[in-house]
Amino acid sequence: MSKPLSRRLQSLILRTQKYDFSITFKPRHRVVTADTLSRAPVQNWESLEPEVTTGNNISLSSINQTRLNEIRAATDHDEVLQVLKQVILHGWATQKSSVPDAITVF
């Protein structure tokens, strides 16, 4: 049985749900940012490969499946969220004036 999360960690999870990220351990000699901040030069930039990972916020949530299905159904019937979903899937406009009025707040 896992220990309940503190309020601070719950708040952190809620604030970061809008981002798609994962956290992995790297030994300090593999952390380029630390090298940059410490001004230690990286010997071979070409050998560094960018890491891209995806995560699923739902797995961090304590929402049960019934409630999750209710949220999905409500999202499917919300016109503003449907417009937002289409824009996210097909790409944002290059000009702010081209963004549909319903989703300019996003």
Secondary structure, 3 states (H helix, E strand, C coil): CCCCCCHHHHHHHHHHCCCCCCCCCCCHHHCHHHHHHCCCCCCCHHHCCCCCCCCCHHHHCCCCHHHHHHHHHHHHHCHHHHHHHHHHHHCCCCCHHHCCHHHCCC
